[in-house]
Amino acid sequence: MNEPSERIAVCPGSYDPVTNGHLDIIGRAAKVFDKVVVGVVNQPIRKKKTLFTAEERIAFIEDATSSLDNVEVIAFYTLLVEFAREHGATSIVKGLRAISDFEYENEMAQLNSKLDPGVESFYVFARPEYSFLSSTGVKEMATFNGDTSDLVPAPVAAALADRLGRS
C-alpha cells in the first residue's frame, strides 16, 4: 500500500488517441503529485467504439511519458472513484478547454463526490496552443490526410495515417 502522505492522482480518459494536450495535462500533474496514474477507459460509455485498443492507447501513452518516473498507465473498467481508490488516489485531474468541458466536468465532479467525498476533482486549464485540440478532431484530420504531426506524438501520427489515411 502507498504511504498515507503520498499524493496520488488519477488522470482518466479514453485517449483515443492521446494528444499533445493530454500529455501536457499529464506532465503538469506529474509536477504536482507524487504519483500520477493515467487511467485509460477500456470502452468509453459516450463513444460506441474506439479506434485504438486499450493496449495500443496504453502503449502510446507509456512511450510518450517514459521520461516521467512518477507516471503509470493502466486500463480500467470500473467507476472512476473505484479505480482511484484501488490505486490509493485521492485526486482526479482533468483538463478543461472550453465552457462545454466545464459543464460536463462539473456534473461528473458532483457525481464522483457523491460516490466518494474523499476523492477530490482538480481541473487544469489547457494551454492556449491546445485549447482547440480534441481526439475527435485529430481523427477527422487524419481521415482526410491532414498533418497531425504537431498535435500528437510521432508514433500516434503514424498509426493514425496508417489506420485512417485515405489514398
KARA-V181596 format. One record per pair of residues at least 12 apart in sequence whose ideal C-beta (glycine too) atoms are under 7 Angstrom apart, sorted by the first residue. I is the first residue (numbers start at 1). J is the second residue. D is the distance in Angstrom with one decimal. If there is no record, write none. Layout:
i,j,d
I,J,D
I,J,D
This chain:
i,j,d
1,88,6.7
2,88,4.0
6,34,4.8
6,35,6.5
7,33,4.7
7,34,4.7
8,33,6.4
8,34,6.5
8,35,4.6
8,37,6.7
8,87,6.4
8,88,5.1
8,89,4.3
8,90,6.8
9,29,5.5
9,33,4.2
9,36,5.3
9,89,5.7
9,91,4.1
9,92,6.9
9,93,4.7
10,37,5.0
10,39,5.2
10,83,6.4
10,84,4.7
10,87,6.6
10,89,4.5
10,92,5.3
11,25,6.5
11,26,5.3
11,29,5.7
11,36,5.8
11,38,5.0
11,39,6.8
11,93,5.0
12,39,4.1
12,41,6.5
12,80,5.5
12,92,6.7
13,41,6.7
14,41,4.9
14,44,4.3
14,47,6.4
14,50,6.4
15,40,5.6
15,57,4.9
15,61,6.1
16,50,4.4
16,51,5.6
16,52,5.7
16,57,6.1
16,135,5.4
17,51,6.9
17,52,6.0
17,57,6.9
17,60,6.4
17,135,5.8
17,138,6.5
17,152,5.9
17,156,4.8
17,160,6.4
18,57,6.6
18,60,5.1
18,61,5.2
18,64,6.4
18,152,6.8
18,156,6.2
19,133,5.2
19,135,6.1
19,138,5.9
19,151,5.8
19,152,5.3
20,130,6.4
20,133,7.0
20,151,5.9
20,152,6.3
21,95,6.6
21,126,5.8
21,130,3.4
21,133,4.2
23,64,5.4
23,65,7.0
24,127,6.0
24,130,5.8
25,93,6.9
25,95,4.0
25,124,5.3
26,38,6.0
26,65,6.1
26,71,6.4
27,68,6.5
28,124,5.7
29,93,4.5
29,124,6.9
30,68,4.8
30,70,5.5
30,71,5.4
33,91,6.8
34,70,6.3
35,70,5.1
36,70,6.1
36,71,4.9
37,72,5.2
37,74,6.1
37,87,4.8
37,89,6.1
38,61,5.6
38,71,6.3
38,72,7.0
38,73,4.4
39,74,6.2
39,76,4.7
39,83,5.4
40,54,5.6
40,57,5.1
40,58,5.5
40,61,7.0
40,73,6.4
40,74,7.0
40,75,4.8
41,76,6.6
42,54,4.7
42,75,5.0
42,76,6.7
42,77,5.0
51,139,6.2
51,163,6.5
54,75,4.3
58,73,5.0
58,75,6.1
60,153,6.6
60,155,6.2
60,156,5.2
61,73,4.7
63,153,6.9
63,155,6.0
64,153,4.6
79,115,6.5
80,92,6.5
80,112,6.1
81,112,5.2
81,115,4.7
81,116,4.1
81,119,5.1
84,119,5.0
85,116,6.8
89,119,7.0
90,118,6.1
90,119,5.8
90,120,6.5
91,120,5.4
91,122,5.6
92,112,6.6
92,119,6.2
92,121,4.7
92,122,6.9
93,122,5.0
93,124,6.3
94,123,5.8
95,124,5.3
95,126,5.3
96,123,4.9
96,125,5.5
96,126,6.5
97,126,4.5
97,131,5.0
105,123,6.4
109,121,3.9
133,151,6.0
138,151,5.4
138,152,5.9
138,160,7.0
139,160,7.0
139,164,6.4
142,160,3.8
142,161,6.2
142,164,4.3
142,165,6.2
143,164,4.7
143,166,6.9
144,166,6.6
145,165,5.3
145,166,5.8
148,160,5.8
